[in-house]
Amino acid sequence: MPTLGTFIVLWNDPNLFIPLDTEKPWIIVLGVVFVSTYILPLLLSWAVFKFGKISSLSNPTENDRRFLLILTSLCYLLIFYCFRAIPDSGQSLKIFMFGINISVIVTLLVSLFTKVSFHSVGVGGLLGTVIGLTRYAQADLFPWLLAAFAVVIITAFARYKLKAHEAFDIFVGLIIGIAVQSLVFFFRIHGV
């Protein structure tokens, strides 16, 4: 979801400037995000499983889920600081990554009380990003909004149908993702 969200931000922020000496800087940005938010957490998850720090990757316990979320949040912090270090990249990528990090922290706290759906947080964050970008970029993103909403419905329905989560846990995840991502864009968190 972070890679897809980054693509949406890159595509829709007219004020975004990425000072890279290449013809396709967006490919580099997407590659860095993909490696930092998918490949690295995947490798770390596999490593902690192989070293016996968690019991299962396919059916983790609540403690395993929290431990994996903490590892993932470290990778997300890494990419946030990478974007923070590029001064002229525009605020939207920084705001987007800041929102992801806030979502992970809120999800970690909420997971102490319920088995919140991480998938729902992710797709909710995607929808929240589009909602927030609509105001931030002052653009009509209706097709993106419909696509994000479709992804939310499909993912939420799949998680419920697979009995991976109760409806409440899916709903809580969606609220976290949508609320955090849209609010960080609405309030244009500066200095992040």
WOTA-V368964 format. One record per residue. RES is the residue in three letters. SS is DSSP state (H for helix, E for strand, C for the rest). OMEGA is omega in radians with two decimals (* if undefined). Layout:
# WOTA-V368964
{{RES | SS | OMEGA} {RES | SS | OMEGA}}
This chain:
# WOTA-V368964
{{MET | C | 3.10} {PRO | H | 3.13} {THR | H | 3.10} {LEU | H | 3.08} {GLY | H | 3.10} {THR | H | 3.09} {PHE | H | -3.14} {ILE | H | 3.12} {VAL | H | 3.14} {LEU | H | -3.07} {TRP | H | -2.93} {ASN | H | 3.13} {ASP | C | -3.10} {PRO | C | -3.12} {ASN | C | -3.07} {LEU | C | 3.08} {PHE | C | 3.14} {ILE | C | -3.07} {PRO | C | 3.09} {LEU | C | -3.10} {ASP | C | 3.13} {THR | C | 3.13} {GLU | C | -3.08} {LYS | C | -3.11} {PRO | H | -3.12} {TRP | H | 3.09} {ILE | H | 3.11} {ILE | H | -3.14} {VAL | H | 3.12} {LEU | H | 3.11} {GLY | H | 3.13} {VAL | H | 3.12} {VAL | H | -3.12} {PHE | H | 3.14} {VAL | H | -3.07} {SER | H | -3.06} {THR | H | 3.10} {TYR | H | -3.06} {ILE | H | -3.11} {LEU | H | 3.08} {PRO | H | 3.11} {LEU | H | 3.12} {LEU | H | 3.11} {LEU | H | 3.10} {SER | H | 3.13} {TRP | H | -3.12} {ALA | H | -3.13} {VAL | H | 3.04} {PHE | H | -3.13} {LYS | H | 3.12} {PHE | C | 3.05} {GLY | C | 3.14} {LYS | C | 3.04} {ILE | C | -3.03} {SER | C | -3.07} {SER | C | 3.02} {LEU | C | -3.10} {SER | C | 3.14} {ASN | C | -3.05} {PRO | C | 3.04} {THR | C | 3.11} {GLU | H | 3.10} {ASN | H | 3.08} {ASP | H | -3.14} {ARG | H | 3.14} {ARG | H | 3.14} {PHE | H | 3.11} {LEU | H | 3.10} {LEU | H | 3.09} {ILE | H | 3.09} {LEU | H | 3.13} {THR | H | -3.13} {SER | H | 3.08} {LEU | H | 3.10} {CYS | H | 3.12} {TYR | H | 3.06} {LEU | H | 3.12} {LEU | H | -3.11} {ILE | H | 3.07} {PHE | H | -3.14} {TYR | H | 3.03} {CYS | H | 3.13} {PHE | H | 3.13} {ARG | H | -3.10} {ALA | C | 3.12} {ILE | C | -2.99} {PRO | C | -3.05} {ASP | C | -3.05} {SER | C | -3.08} {GLY | C | -3.07} {GLN | H | -2.98} {SER | H | 3.12} {LEU | H | 3.11} {LYS | H | 3.13} {ILE | H | 3.13} {PHE | H | -3.13} {MET | H | 3.06} {PHE | H | 3.11} {GLY | H | 3.10} {ILE | H | -3.13} {ASN | H | 3.07} {ILE | H | 3.12} {SER | H | -3.13} {VAL | H | 3.14} {ILE | H | 3.12} {VAL | H | 3.12} {THR | H | 3.11} {LEU | H | 3.12} {LEU | H | -3.13} {VAL | H | -3.13} {SER | C | 3.04} {LEU | C | -3.06} {PHE | C | -3.12} {THR | C | 3.13} {LYS | C | -3.09} {VAL | C | -3.13} {SER | C | 3.11} {PHE | H | 3.10} {HIS | H | 3.14} {SER | H | 3.07} {VAL | H | -3.12} {GLY | H | -3.12} {VAL | H | 3.03} {GLY | H | 3.09} {GLY | H | 3.08} {LEU | H | 3.10} {LEU | H | 3.11} {GLY | H | 3.10} {THR | H | 3.13} {VAL | H | 3.11} {ILE | H | 3.14} {GLY | H | 3.12} {LEU | H | 3.11} {THR | H | 3.11} {ARG | H | -3.07} {TYR | H | -3.09} {ALA | C | -3.11} {GLN | C | -3.07} {ALA | C | 3.05} {ASP | C | -3.10} {LEU | C | -3.07} {PHE | H | 3.10} {PRO | H | 3.11} {TRP | H | 3.13} {LEU | H | 3.10} {LEU | H | 3.14} {ALA | H | 3.14} {ALA | H | 3.12} {PHE | H | 3.10} {ALA | H | 3.11} {VAL | H | 3.11} {VAL | H | -3.10} {ILE | H | -3.11} {ILE | H | -3.11} {THR | H | -3.13} {ALA | H | 3.13} {PHE | H | -3.14} {ALA | H | 3.14} {ARG | H | 3.13} {TYR | H | -3.11} {LYS | H | 3.11} {LEU | C | -3.10} {LYS | C | 3.09} {ALA | C | -3.12} {HIS | C | 2.97} {GLU | C | 3.14} {ALA | H | 3.14} {PHE | H | -3.12} {ASP | H | 3.09} {ILE | H | 3.14} {PHE | H | 3.12} {VAL | H | 3.11} {GLY | H | 3.12} {LEU | H | 3.14} {ILE | H | 3.13} {ILE | H | -3.09} {GLY | H | -3.10} {ILE | H | -3.06} {ALA | H | -3.06} {VAL | H | -3.07} {GLN | H | -3.14} {SER | H | -3.11} {LEU | H | 3.13} {VAL | H | 3.07} {PHE | H | 3.14} {PHE | H | -3.10} {PHE | C | 3.10} {ARG | C | -3.10} {ILE | C | -3.12} {HIS | C | 3.10} {GLY | C | 3.12} {VAL | C | *}}
